[in-house]
Amino acid sequence: MYRFYKQIIDIAKDKKCLTGFCVTFISAVIAIVAIKLFTQTQINSDADNLPETQIYAENIDEPDNDFIAEEFIEEIPQVTEETRENTIAVKSGDTLLKILTNLGLEYSRANDIYLATKKVYDPRELRVGQELQISMLWNIPENKLIEINNLSTKINKTESVVVERDDEGNYKAEIQKTELTKETYSAEGEIEGILATAMSKQKVPAGTIAEFINIFSYSVDFRRDIKKGDKFAIIYDSYITPEGDIAKNGDILFASLTLGKTKIELYRFKDKNGNVDYYDEKGYAMKKTLSRKPMSYQNARISSPFGKRFHPIYKDYRIHWGIDYAAPKNSLVYAGGDGVVQVAKYNGGYGNYIKIRHNSEYSTAYGHMQKFAKGIRPGVRVKQGQIIGYVGSTGRSTGPHLHYEVIQNGRRVNPLKVKASASENLRGKNLTNFKIQVANIQKTQQKMLASKNKNAANDDKLAANAQVLDKTQN
């Protein structure tokens, strides 16, 4: 730029060139102005041919990205609440109110849950180890409980208590039942010592084992009649939860005992009147009028027989009018036969005492029980095998046992020598239906046996292959 001005000054000093310089300069300025006017005219002409929206678009300045981010992008809201799931096991001394208030729930809301629950289930029945599943609404910034959404707990294998909060904030409770599936199983095995132990090894449920023993207790003395090498077989139903657990025992459809060379096979049958009993293949009833040992603990030994004996307390000889069966405390005591309860009270030396009238000829009596079963009182009708009490040592007693008496026509007789008549045998239409049922059970038994044999053969084959593989690798 400096050179440009210097040249102009030099030219101006040269008078001869001044006139030429002025002419040249003026011509250049005129040319520049003409070019600019022509260019602006062309731009305006092109703009006239463009759509109006395009003209405006081209004239808008490019926006500032920082301005858009600050003014138009919505702010992301901060999460302040969340739902949390918790499982709490009941501890010793816990109550429902204590558990809920320890979580941080206000006492009034905890009491609302308690009152709602109490309408369907007594919260005082909560057991140590019982689990409560609780869904909570939680305040994140303050890290504290806002509200309980719902609460549930299993009260047995088939039922749960569920407490939920509705849209208005009120709690409502209900009992929800688990849908069960009935499955039929079979088992058989050899008895090495105790029947119950042999059946347990075959995974037969304890309740089903007790019922199996009860079925045969009318004619089999499980302490004296069972020998090593005897066999059992059973087909029974069980009710299964969705998780595969046994929720409750079903019916025993078929029960068999092989005692030495004697084989006893019994089939369950419900007659047209709804009565259920067990019969042999020909329809003859197995059930007797009275049980010789009416208790769950069939291995109970006779600690004192019927008749004259040396009394352990009075230390002299006197008549013992019943049989004493030594058994663990709280073992189940069954009704020896169908009948009506005449006496159920504490009766001096007998302790807790029950007397049942079965018919015009026979009655039975039970002494020294720890307590009576629920609902047992004078005038109540009971079924043979029904639980009436629990073994104890009340009254004049030196240890837990059941004192059992049989009264025939008002006279006490030896329970082991009573000739009890058999129940009514099947006939007519009942017998026809029974034989059809027996045939179906026998088919089921054959299918189950074939399936077990096939599985056993496959297991043997796998074991043999494994042995071959081991030898090859070695």
C-alpha positions as CSV (number, residue, x, y, z in Angstrom):
1,M,0.0,0.0,0.0
2,Y,2.9,2.3,0.8
3,R,4.4,1.7,-2.7
4,F,1.1,2.6,-4.3
5,Y,0.9,6.0,-2.6
6,K,4.6,6.7,-3.3
7,Q,4.1,6.1,-7.0
8,I,1.2,8.5,-7.1
9,I,3.3,11.2,-5.4
10,D,6.1,10.6,-7.8
11,I,3.8,11.0,-10.7
12,A,2.3,14.1,-9.3
13,K,5.8,15.7,-9.0
14,D,6.3,15.0,-12.7
15,K,4.3,17.8,-14.2
16,K,4.5,16.3,-17.6
17,C,2.7,13.2,-16.5
18,L,0.1,14.9,-14.2
19,T,-2.5,15.4,-17.0
20,G,-2.2,11.7,-18.0
21,F,-2.5,10.4,-14.5
22,C,-5.7,12.3,-13.8
23,V,-7.3,11.0,-16.9
24,T,-6.4,7.4,-16.1
25,F,-7.5,7.7,-12.5
26,I,-10.9,9.1,-13.3
27,S,-11.5,6.4,-16.0
28,A,-10.7,3.6,-13.4
29,V,-13.2,5.0,-10.9
30,I,-15.9,5.2,-13.5
31,A,-15.3,1.6,-14.6
32,I,-15.5,0.3,-11.0
33,V,-18.8,2.1,-10.3
34,A,-20.3,0.7,-13.6
35,I,-19.3,-2.9,-12.7
36,K,-20.9,-2.6,-9.2
37,L,-24.2,-1.2,-10.6
38,F,-24.4,-4.0,-13.1
39,T,-23.8,-6.8,-10.5
40,Q,-26.6,-5.4,-8.2
41,T,-29.0,-5.2,-11.1
42,Q,-28.4,-8.9,-12.0
43,I,-28.9,-10.0,-8.3
44,N,-32.2,-8.2,-8.1
45,S,-33.3,-9.7,-11.4
46,D,-32.5,-13.3,-10.2
47,A,-34.3,-12.7,-6.9
48,D,-37.5,-11.8,-8.8
49,N,-37.5,-15.2,-10.3
50,L,-37.2,-17.1,-6.9
51,P,-40.1,-18.3,-4.7
52,E,-40.8,-16.0,-1.8
53,T,-40.0,-18.6,0.8
54,Q,-36.6,-19.2,-0.7
55,I,-35.8,-15.5,-0.7
56,Y,-36.5,-15.3,3.0
57,A,-34.5,-18.4,3.7
58,E,-31.5,-17.1,2.0
59,N,-31.7,-13.8,3.9
60,I,-32.0,-15.5,7.4
61,D,-28.8,-15.5,9.3
62,E,-27.4,-18.9,10.4
63,P,-28.6,-19.5,14.0
64,D,-26.3,-19.8,16.9
65,N,-26.2,-23.4,18.1
66,D,-25.4,-22.4,21.6
67,F,-28.6,-20.3,21.7
68,I,-30.8,-23.3,20.6
69,A,-29.3,-25.6,23.2
70,E,-30.0,-23.2,26.0
71,E,-33.5,-22.0,24.9
72,F,-35.2,-25.0,23.1
73,I,-33.8,-28.3,24.6
74,E,-36.1,-29.5,27.4
75,E,-34.4,-30.1,30.8
76,I,-34.3,-33.9,31.7
77,P,-36.3,-34.4,35.0
78,Q,-34.4,-35.9,37.9
79,V,-35.8,-39.3,39.2
80,T,-36.7,-38.9,42.9
81,E,-38.8,-42.1,43.5
82,E,-38.4,-45.8,42.8
83,T,-40.0,-49.2,43.6
84,R,-37.9,-51.5,45.7
85,E,-38.5,-55.2,46.4
86,N,-37.5,-56.7,49.8
87,T,-37.8,-60.1,51.4
88,I,-37.9,-60.2,55.2
89,A,-37.7,-63.3,57.4
90,V,-39.7,-63.2,60.6
91,K,-37.4,-63.3,63.7
92,S,-38.2,-64.2,67.2
93,G,-40.2,-61.4,68.8
94,D,-41.2,-59.9,65.5
95,T,-44.8,-58.7,64.8
96,L,-46.2,-57.4,61.6
97,L,-46.4,-53.8,63.0
98,K,-42.8,-54.0,64.3
99,I,-41.5,-55.2,60.9
100,L,-43.3,-52.4,59.0
101,T,-42.4,-49.6,61.4
102,N,-38.7,-50.8,61.4
103,L,-38.7,-50.2,57.6
104,G,-39.6,-46.6,58.3
105,L,-43.4,-46.8,57.6
106,E,-45.6,-44.5,59.7
107,Y,-47.4,-46.3,62.5
108,S,-50.8,-45.3,61.2
109,R,-50.1,-46.8,57.7
110,A,-48.6,-49.9,59.3
111,N,-51.7,-50.3,61.4
112,D,-53.9,-49.9,58.2
113,I,-52.0,-52.9,56.8
114,Y,-52.4,-54.8,60.1
115,L,-56.2,-54.3,60.2
116,A,-56.6,-55.2,56.5
117,T,-54.6,-58.4,57.0
118,K,-56.5,-59.3,60.1
119,K,-59.8,-59.6,58.1
120,V,-58.4,-62.7,56.4
121,Y,-55.5,-63.9,58.5
122,D,-54.4,-63.3,62.0
123,P,-51.0,-61.6,61.9
124,R,-50.2,-63.1,65.3
125,E,-49.9,-66.5,63.5
126,L,-46.6,-65.4,61.8
127,R,-43.9,-67.9,62.5
128,V,-40.2,-67.5,63.0
129,G,-38.6,-68.0,59.6
130,Q,-41.7,-67.2,57.6
131,E,-40.9,-64.8,54.7
132,L,-42.7,-61.6,53.8
133,Q,-42.3,-60.2,50.2
134,I,-42.7,-56.4,50.4
135,S,-42.9,-53.9,47.5
136,M,-41.9,-50.4,48.7
137,L,-42.1,-46.9,47.2
138,W,-38.8,-45.3,48.1
139,N,-37.7,-41.6,48.2
140,I,-34.2,-41.6,46.6
141,P,-32.8,-38.2,47.6
142,E,-33.9,-38.6,51.2
143,N,-33.2,-42.4,51.2
144,K,-36.4,-43.3,53.1
145,L,-39.6,-45.3,52.7
146,I,-42.6,-43.4,51.4
147,E,-45.3,-46.1,51.2
148,I,-45.9,-49.9,51.0
149,N,-47.3,-50.9,47.6
150,N,-48.1,-54.5,48.5
151,L,-47.1,-57.3,50.8
152,S,-47.5,-61.1,50.6
153,T,-46.6,-64.2,52.6
154,K,-47.2,-67.9,52.4
155,I,-49.3,-69.3,55.2
156,N,-49.0,-72.9,54.0
157,K,-48.1,-74.8,50.8
158,T,-51.3,-73.9,49.1
159,E,-52.3,-70.5,50.4
160,S,-50.8,-67.0,50.6
161,V,-52.0,-63.7,52.1
162,V,-51.7,-60.8,49.7
163,V,-52.2,-57.1,50.8
164,E,-52.4,-54.5,48.1
165,R,-52.9,-50.7,48.1
166,D,-55.6,-49.5,45.7
167,D,-55.8,-46.2,43.8
168,E,-57.3,-44.4,46.7
169,G,-54.5,-45.5,49.0
170,N,-56.6,-48.0,51.0
171,Y,-55.2,-51.5,51.8
172,K,-57.1,-54.6,51.0
173,A,-56.1,-58.2,51.8
174,E,-57.2,-61.6,50.3
175,I,-56.2,-65.2,50.5
176,Q,-54.8,-66.5,47.2
177,K,-54.8,-70.3,46.6
178,T,-52.1,-72.0,44.6
179,E,-53.3,-74.2,41.7
180,L,-52.3,-77.8,42.4
181,T,-51.8,-80.7,40.0
182,K,-52.7,-84.2,41.0
183,E,-50.0,-86.8,40.2
184,T,-50.2,-90.5,40.6
185,Y,-47.1,-92.4,41.9
186,S,-46.1,-95.9,42.8
187,A,-43.5,-97.4,45.0
188,E,-42.5,-100.9,46.1
189,G,-39.6,-102.3,48.2
190,E,-38.3,-104.8,50.6
191,I,-38.5,-104.2,54.4
192,E,-35.2,-104.6,56.2
193,G,-36.3,-103.5,59.6
194,I,-39.0,-100.8,60.0
195,L,-41.8,-100.4,57.3
196,A,-41.8,-96.6,57.5
197,T,-38.0,-96.5,56.9
198,A,-38.3,-98.8,53.8
199,M,-41.1,-96.6,52.4
200,S,-39.2,-93.4,53.1
201,K,-36.3,-94.7,51.0
202,Q,-38.7,-95.0,48.1
203,K,-39.7,-91.3,48.6
204,V,-43.2,-92.0,49.8
205,P,-44.5,-88.9,51.8
206,A,-44.7,-89.3,55.6
207,G,-48.4,-88.6,55.6
208,T,-49.0,-91.3,53.0
209,I,-46.9,-93.8,55.0
210,A,-49.0,-93.1,58.1
211,E,-52.2,-93.7,56.2
212,F,-50.8,-96.9,54.7
213,I,-50.0,-98.2,58.2
214,N,-53.5,-97.1,59.4
215,I,-55.2,-99.1,56.6
216,F,-53.5,-102.4,57.8
217,S,-53.6,-101.6,61.5
218,Y,-56.9,-103.4,61.8
219,S,-55.3,-106.8,61.2
220,V,-51.5,-106.4,61.3
221,D,-49.4,-105.8,64.4
222,F,-46.5,-103.8,63.0
223,R,-44.3,-104.6,65.9
224,R,-44.7,-108.3,65.8
225,D,-45.9,-109.3,62.4
226,I,-43.3,-107.4,60.2
227,K,-40.1,-109.4,59.5
228,K,-37.0,-108.7,57.5
229,G,-37.5,-109.6,53.9
230,D,-41.3,-108.7,53.8
231,K,-42.4,-106.4,51.0
232,F,-44.7,-103.5,50.4
233,A,-46.3,-101.9,47.3
234,I,-48.4,-98.8,46.9
235,I,-50.1,-96.6,44.3
236,Y,-51.0,-93.2,45.6
237,D,-52.0,-89.6,44.6
238,S,-50.2,-86.4,45.6
239,Y,-51.0,-82.8,44.9
240,I,-48.1,-80.8,43.5
241,T,-47.4,-77.1,43.5
242,P,-46.1,-75.3,40.3
243,E,-42.6,-75.4,41.9
244,G,-42.8,-79.2,42.1
245,D,-43.3,-79.5,45.8
246,I,-45.8,-81.9,47.4
247,A,-48.5,-79.6,48.9
248,K,-50.8,-82.3,50.3
249,N,-51.3,-86.0,50.2
250,G,-53.9,-87.6,48.1
251,D,-55.7,-91.0,48.3
252,I,-54.0,-94.4,48.5
253,L,-55.5,-96.3,45.5
254,F,-53.7,-99.6,46.2
255,A,-51.8,-101.0,49.1
256,S,-50.0,-104.3,49.4
257,L,-48.1,-106.1,52.2
258,T,-46.3,-109.4,51.7
259,L,-45.8,-111.0,55.2
260,G,-43.8,-114.1,54.7
261,K,-45.9,-116.3,52.4
262,T,-49.1,-114.2,52.9
263,K,-49.8,-111.4,50.5
264,I,-52.5,-108.8,51.4
265,E,-53.7,-106.6,48.6
266,L,-56.2,-103.8,49.2
267,Y,-58.0,-101.4,46.8
268,R,-59.7,-98.1,47.7
269,F,-63.4,-97.8,46.8
270,K,-66.1,-95.3,47.4
271,D,-69.6,-96.8,47.3
272,K,-72.8,-95.2,45.9
273,N,-73.5,-93.7,49.4
274,G,-70.1,-92.0,49.5
275,N,-68.6,-94.3,52.0
276,V,-64.9,-95.1,51.5
277,D,-63.1,-98.2,52.5
278,Y,-60.5,-100.7,51.4
279,Y,-61.3,-104.2,50.1
280,D,-59.4,-107.2,48.7
281,E,-59.7,-108.1,45.0
282,K,-63.0,-110.0,45.7
283,G,-64.6,-107.1,47.5
284,Y,-64.2,-108.4,51.0
285,A,-63.7,-105.6,53.6
286,M,-60.4,-105.5,55.5
287,K,-61.4,-103.0,58.1
288,K,-62.4,-104.4,61.4
289,T,-64.8,-103.0,64.0
290,L,-62.1,-102.1,66.5
291,S,-58.4,-101.4,66.2
292,R,-56.0,-103.3,68.4
293,K,-53.5,-100.4,68.5
294,P,-55.3,-97.1,67.7
295,M,-52.3,-94.8,67.3
296,S,-49.8,-93.5,64.7
297,Y,-46.8,-95.0,66.4
298,Q,-47.3,-98.6,65.4
299,N,-44.0,-99.7,66.8
300,A,-45.2,-98.9,70.3
301,R,-44.3,-101.7,72.7
302,I,-46.7,-103.0,75.4
303,S,-45.3,-101.6,78.6
304,S,-48.1,-103.1,80.7
305,P,-50.4,-106.0,79.5
306,F,-54.0,-106.6,80.3
307,G,-54.6,-108.5,83.7
308,K,-52.8,-108.8,87.0
309,R,-49.5,-106.9,87.3
310,F,-47.2,-105.2,89.8
311,H,-48.3,-101.5,89.9
312,P,-45.3,-99.2,89.3
313,I,-46.7,-96.5,91.6
314,Y,-48.7,-98.3,94.3
315,K,-46.0,-101.1,94.5
316,D,-48.5,-103.9,94.8
317,Y,-50.2,-106.4,92.6
318,R,-53.6,-105.4,91.1
319,I,-55.6,-105.9,87.9
320,H,-54.7,-103.7,85.0
321,W,-57.9,-103.2,83.0
322,G,-56.3,-102.3,79.7
323,I,-53.1,-102.3,77.6
324,D,-50.4,-99.7,78.0
325,Y,-48.6,-98.8,74.8
326,A,-45.3,-96.9,75.4
327,A,-44.9,-94.2,72.7
328,P,-43.3,-90.8,72.3
329,K,-45.1,-87.8,73.7
330,N,-47.6,-86.2,71.4
331,S,-47.9,-89.3,69.1
332,L,-51.3,-89.3,67.5
333,V,-54.1,-91.3,69.1
334,Y,-56.9,-92.5,66.8
335,A,-60.5,-93.6,67.4
336,G,-60.6,-97.4,67.6
337,G,-63.8,-97.4,65.6
338,D,-66.7,-95.3,64.4
339,G,-68.8,-94.0,67.3
340,V,-69.9,-91.2,69.6
341,V,-67.7,-89.5,72.2
342,Q,-69.3,-90.1,75.6
343,V,-66.5,-88.7,77.9
344,A,-63.7,-86.2,77.2
345,K,-62.3,-84.8,80.4
346,Y,-59.6,-85.1,83.1
347,N,-60.5,-88.2,85.0
348,G,-58.4,-88.8,88.1
349,G,-55.7,-91.4,87.7
350,Y,-56.6,-91.7,84.0
351,G,-55.5,-88.1,83.4
352,N,-56.9,-86.8,80.2
353,Y,-59.5,-89.4,79.3
354,I,-61.8,-90.2,76.4
355,K,-64.5,-92.8,76.1
356,I,-66.2,-93.7,72.8
357,R,-69.4,-95.7,72.4
358,H,-69.2,-97.6,69.1
359,N,-72.4,-99.6,69.2
360,S,-74.7,-101.4,71.7
361,E,-72.0,-103.9,72.5
362,Y,-68.6,-102.2,72.4
363,S,-67.0,-99.0,73.8
364,T,-63.3,-98.0,74.0
365,A,-61.4,-95.8,76.4
366,Y,-58.1,-93.9,76.2
367,G,-56.1,-92.5,79.1
368,H,-53.1,-90.4,80.1
369,M,-53.2,-88.3,76.9
370,Q,-51.3,-85.1,76.7
371,K,-54.3,-83.3,75.3
372,F,-57.4,-83.8,73.2
373,A,-57.7,-83.1,69.5
374,K,-59.5,-80.0,68.4
375,G,-63.3,-80.4,68.5
376,I,-63.3,-83.6,70.6
377,R,-66.1,-83.3,73.2
378,P,-69.1,-85.3,74.4
379,G,-71.7,-85.9,71.8
380,V,-69.3,-85.6,68.8
381,R,-69.4,-88.5,66.3
382,V,-66.0,-89.7,65.2
383,K,-64.7,-92.0,62.4
384,Q,-62.4,-94.9,62.8
385,G,-58.8,-93.7,62.5
386,Q,-59.8,-90.1,63.2
387,I,-57.3,-88.2,65.5
388,I,-58.9,-87.8,69.0
389,G,-55.8,-86.9,71.1
390,Y,-52.1,-87.1,71.7
391,V,-50.0,-89.4,73.8
392,G,-49.0,-88.0,77.2
393,S,-48.3,-88.9,80.8
394,T,-51.1,-87.2,82.7
395,G,-52.7,-88.7,85.8
396,R,-51.0,-91.6,87.6
397,S,-48.3,-92.3,85.1
398,T,-44.5,-92.9,85.1
399,G,-43.9,-92.0,81.4
400,P,-45.6,-91.2,78.1
401,H,-47.9,-94.0,77.0
402,L,-51.5,-94.7,75.9
403,H,-53.7,-96.7,78.2
404,Y,-56.3,-98.4,75.9
405,E,-59.4,-100.2,77.1
406,V,-62.1,-102.2,75.3
407,I,-65.5,-102.5,77.1
408,Q,-67.8,-105.2,75.9
409,N,-71.4,-105.1,77.3
410,G,-70.1,-103.0,80.2
411,R,-67.2,-105.3,81.1
412,R,-63.6,-104.5,80.3
413,V,-61.9,-107.2,78.2
414,N,-58.5,-107.8,76.7
415,P,-58.2,-105.6,73.5
416,L,-55.9,-108.2,71.9
417,K,-58.5,-111.0,72.2
418,V,-61.6,-109.2,71.0
419,K,-63.1,-111.1,68.0
420,A,-64.2,-108.0,66.0
421,S,-66.5,-108.7,63.1
422,A,-65.5,-107.5,59.6
423,S,-67.1,-104.5,57.9
424,E,-69.8,-105.1,55.3
425,N,-68.5,-106.7,52.1
426,L,-69.4,-105.3,48.7
427,R,-72.3,-106.7,46.7
428,G,-74.5,-105.9,43.7
429,K,-73.9,-102.7,41.8
430,N,-71.1,-101.7,44.2
431,L,-69.3,-104.9,43.6
432,T,-69.6,-104.5,39.8
433,N,-68.2,-101.0,39.9
434,F,-65.5,-102.1,42.3
435,K,-64.2,-104.8,39.9
436,I,-64.0,-102.3,37.1
437,Q,-62.0,-100.0,39.3
438,V,-59.7,-102.8,40.3
439,A,-59.0,-103.7,36.7
440,N,-58.1,-100.1,35.9
441,I,-55.8,-99.9,38.9
442,Q,-54.1,-103.1,37.9
443,K,-53.5,-101.7,34.4
444,T,-52.0,-98.6,35.9
445,Q,-49.8,-100.7,38.1
446,Q,-48.5,-102.7,35.2
447,K,-47.7,-99.6,33.1
448,M,-45.8,-98.0,36.1
449,L,-43.9,-101.2,36.7
450,A,-43.0,-101.5,33.0
451,S,-41.8,-97.8,33.0
452,K,-39.7,-98.4,36.0
453,N,-38.1,-101.5,34.6
454,K,-37.3,-99.7,31.4
455,N,-35.7,-96.8,33.3
456,A,-33.7,-99.3,35.4
457,A,-32.5,-101.1,32.2
458,N,-31.4,-97.8,30.8
459,D,-29.6,-96.9,34.0
460,D,-27.8,-100.3,33.9
461,K,-26.9,-99.7,30.3
462,L,-25.4,-96.3,31.0
463,A,-23.5,-97.7,33.9
464,A,-22.1,-100.5,31.8
465,N,-21.1,-98.0,29.1
466,A,-19.4,-95.8,31.7
467,Q,-17.4,-98.8,32.9
468,V,-16.2,-99.6,29.3
469,L,-15.3,-96.0,28.8
470,D,-13.2,-95.9,32.0
471,K,-11.3,-99.1,31.0
472,T,-10.6,-97.6,27.5
473,Q,-9.3,-94.4,29.0
474,N,-7.1,-96.2,31.4
